[in-house]
Amino acid sequence: MAKVNCIKLKKEAEALDYQPYPGELGTRIMNQISAEAWEMWVNHQTMLINEMRLTPVDPKARKFLEEEMEKFLFGDGSDKPEGYTPEKK
């Protein structure tokens, strides 16, 4: 398995098998984000879509999600929606 120095997890971890997003941002993700961190983002993105009732085909929603993805993976993190409480298991 290929390894990558993951910016999000701040450690060496298993690399992604494929570029999960198009363009320059996708290349950055492929080179700097681990499979584990990408899975964390996918779960966070799902929560954002569900809680904020976003439609991923809507250009405004796509732009919002891309901005949140950059913050989550490369920045200080993406906030949870206002009033969000995680489901108790």
NORFEN-V820299 format. One record per residue. N is the residue number from 0. OMEGA is omega in radians with two decimals (999 if undefined). NEAR is the number of other ideal C-beta (glycine too) atoms within 10 Angstrom. D_LAST is the distance of its C-alpha to the last C-alpha in Angstrom with 1 decimal. Layout:
N/OMEGA/NEAR/D_LAST
N/OMEGA/NEAR/D_LAST
This chain:
0/3.09/7/33.1
1/3.14/8/34.3
2/3.08/11/33.0
3/3.04/20/32.8
4/-3.00/13/32.8
5/3.12/20/29.6
6/-3.10/17/30.2
7/-3.07/20/26.5
8/-3.13/14/25.5
9/3.10/9/28.9
10/3.04/13/29.5
11/-3.09/11/31.0
12/-3.12/17/28.5
13/-3.12/13/28.6
14/3.02/18/30.2
15/3.12/19/29.3
16/-3.05/10/31.3
17/3.08/6/32.4
18/-3.01/14/32.8
19/-3.08/16/29.8
20/-3.08/17/31.5
21/2.96/8/35.2
22/-3.10/10/37.9
23/3.12/8/38.3
24/3.10/16/34.7
25/3.10/14/33.7
26/3.09/12/36.2
27/3.13/16/34.9
28/-3.12/25/31.4
29/-3.06/17/32.8
30/-2.98/13/34.9
31/-3.07/16/32.6
32/-3.14/26/28.9
33/3.08/22/27.2
34/3.14/17/25.1
35/3.13/14/22.1
36/3.11/22/22.7
37/3.11/20/23.3
38/3.08/11/20.0
39/3.12/16/18.4
40/-3.11/20/20.6
41/3.11/12/19.8
42/3.12/10/16.1
43/3.12/17/17.2
44/3.11/17/19.9
45/3.11/10/17.6
46/3.12/16/15.6
47/-3.13/22/19.1
48/-3.10/14/20.5
49/-3.06/11/17.8
50/-3.10/14/17.6
51/3.12/13/21.4
52/-3.14/9/22.3
53/3.03/16/24.5
54/-3.05/10/26.8
55/3.10/9/27.3
56/3.11/7/30.9
57/-3.11/11/31.9
58/3.12/8/33.9
59/3.12/9/32.6
60/3.12/16/29.0
61/3.12/13/30.0
62/3.11/10/31.9
63/-3.12/14/29.0
64/3.11/20/26.6
65/3.11/13/29.3
66/3.12/12/29.9
67/3.11/18/26.2
68/3.12/23/26.2
69/3.12/14/29.2
70/-3.09/13/27.8
71/-3.04/21/24.5
72/-3.01/23/26.4
73/-3.06/15/29.7
74/-3.08/13/29.4
75/-3.14/7/27.5
76/3.14/12/24.3
77/-3.13/18/23.1
78/3.02/11/21.7
79/3.13/13/18.6
80/3.12/11/19.8
81/3.13/7/21.0
82/-3.11/6/18.6
83/2.99/12/15.5
84/-3.11/7/12.2
85/3.12/7/9.2
86/3.10/5/6.4
87/-3.10/4/3.8
88/999/3/0.0
